[in-house]
Amino acid sequence: MKTLFIDVMLKGRFVATLRYRYCPAFPLDIEELSEFVVSKLPTLRNKPFNIVF
């Protein structure tokens, strides 16, 4: 397992940095990452946030 640090941006402003653990043998899925962000930051549900690596 490796750890990926992702920054969450909302309308060009920094919101948070999250740690996402994943297995490098499988490709990353953007929808899975979005669900992870919403599970950690529920106030971003139904808002146009961006995920930056």
C-alpha positions as CSV (number, residue, x, y, z in Angstrom):
1,M,0.0,0.0,0.0
2,K,1.2,3.5,-0.8
3,T,-0.1,6.8,0.4
4,L,-1.1,9.6,-2.0
5,F,-1.5,13.1,-0.7
6,I,-4.3,15.0,-2.5
7,D,-5.3,18.6,-2.1
8,V,-9.0,19.5,-2.3
9,M,-9.8,22.9,-3.9
10,L,-13.2,24.6,-4.0
11,K,-13.5,27.5,-6.5
12,G,-9.8,27.9,-6.7
13,R,-9.3,28.0,-2.9
14,F,-7.5,25.4,-0.8
15,V,-9.8,23.4,1.5
16,A,-7.8,20.5,2.8
17,T,-5.0,18.0,2.2
18,L,-6.1,14.3,2.6
19,R,-4.1,11.1,2.7
20,Y,-5.4,8.4,0.4
21,R,-4.0,4.8,0.7
22,Y,-4.1,2.7,-2.4
23,C,-2.5,-0.3,-4.1
24,P,-0.3,0.8,-7.0
25,A,-1.1,-2.5,-8.9
26,F,-4.6,-1.1,-9.6
27,P,-5.4,2.1,-11.5
28,L,-6.9,5.1,-9.5
29,D,-10.6,5.8,-10.1
30,I,-11.6,9.5,-10.0
31,E,-15.1,8.6,-8.8
32,E,-13.7,6.6,-5.9
33,L,-11.5,9.5,-5.0
34,S,-14.5,11.9,-5.1
35,E,-16.5,9.6,-2.8
36,F,-13.5,9.4,-0.4
37,V,-13.3,13.2,-0.3
38,V,-17.1,13.5,0.4
39,S,-16.8,10.9,3.1
40,K,-14.0,12.9,4.8
41,L,-15.5,16.4,4.1
42,P,-19.3,16.0,3.9
43,T,-19.8,19.8,3.5
44,L,-18.5,19.4,-0.1
45,R,-21.4,17.2,-1.2
46,N,-23.0,18.6,-4.4
47,K,-20.3,21.3,-4.7
48,P,-17.9,21.6,-7.6
49,F,-14.6,20.7,-5.9
50,N,-11.3,19.8,-7.6
51,I,-8.8,17.1,-6.6
52,V,-5.2,18.1,-7.2
53,F,-2.2,15.6,-6.9
